[in-house]
């Protein structure tokens, strides 16, 4: 078995999908009207469903601690990509120092324009 997708209920799915495609290298692989977008990462291995369904409660992503929920992106240039995303409307979720951890990994935690925590990471040793 493998994970097919992870779904995120959001207020503005078209705008969010567009932002993730423009700034995080994702691409729309399937769309249902203007309320449901399946977007895949550059490698085509991970898919996020970004949708709005009025029958479901909208999560308050901005109120969630990033340790509760975040979407992590591998980045070769954490500082450069963080600065680029902040210029495109993201916000730092915490003070950023970009200092390597003891194992040599580098992390940054941001919030996208809708409040969802987005982590950028350059791991000293890749997960997969």
N, C-alpha and C positions, 0 to 999 in steps of 0.2 A: 504494500500500500504506500501511497504518497499523498501529501497534502495537495489538493487541487487548487484551492484559493482560500484567502482570508477575507472576510467581509467587514466593511466599515460603513455603518449608517451615518450619513452626514447631511447637512442642510443644503449644500450646493454641490451635488455630485459632478455636474458638467465642469464647473469652474475648478474644482479640486483635481479632477482627472487631467484637465488641461495644464494646470500648474505642475503636477507631477511629471507629465510628459515633457513639458518645456524645460524643467529645471532639474529633474532627477533621472532623465534618460529613459523613462518608461514609455510604453506605447499601448494604445488601445487595441486589444485583440478581439473584443466583442462588445457590442453596445445594444442596450434595449431602450429605445427612445432616448429621452434626455435625462432619465432618472436612474440609469444603471449602466456602469462602465466597468468592464474587466480590463485592467491594465497590467502588463507584464514588464518585468525588469529587462535590462539589456540582454541578459543571457537567456531569457525566455523560460526561466526555471521557477520563478515566483510570480504569482498572480494575486493582485488585490482586487476585490469587488468593491467599488465605491458606488453607493446607491442611496436613494431616499425612498422610504416607504412610510407614508403618513400613518399607517396602522401601528408603527413601532415608535417607541420613545427615542428621541435623539440623545445619545450619550454626550455628556459635558466633558469632552476630551481635555479642554483647557484646565479643568479643575482636577484632573487626574495627575497624580505624581508620575513622572516619566518611568519610575520603577514599577508602576502598575501596568503600563502599556506604552510601548514605543515601537516604531518601525525602524529597523536598522539597515543602513546602506553601507556596503564596503566602499571605501574611498582611498585612493592613493595619496590624495592631498587634502587631508581633513581641514586644515586651516583655510586653504584657498577655497574649497567647496563651501565651507561654513560661511565665509565672507560673501561669496557669490549668492548663496541662498538668502542670507540676511538682506542683501541688496534687492532681492526679488520678493521680499515680503515676509520671510521667516523671522523669528525672533529667538534670541538665546534663551534656553530654558534654565540655564544656570551660568555662573561665571565660567568663561572658557579660558583655560591656560594652555591647552594643546601640548602639555608636557607628557612625554612618554611615561607609561606605567613601568613598574619594575621589569616586566617582560618585554618592554619595547613597543607595546601597542599604544595607539593614540585615539582618543575619543572626543567627540563634541556632541552636546545635546541641544537641539533646537526645537522650536514649535513651528509647524507650518502655519500659513495664514488662518487656518480654521482651528488652531489650538492643539492639534495632534502632535505628540512628541515624535521627533525624527532624530535618530542617532546616526552620526557619521563615525565610522570606525576603520582604522587601518591596524589590523591585527598583526602581531609579530609572527604568528602562526595561524594560517587560515582555518576556519572551522571545517569547511568541506572543500 
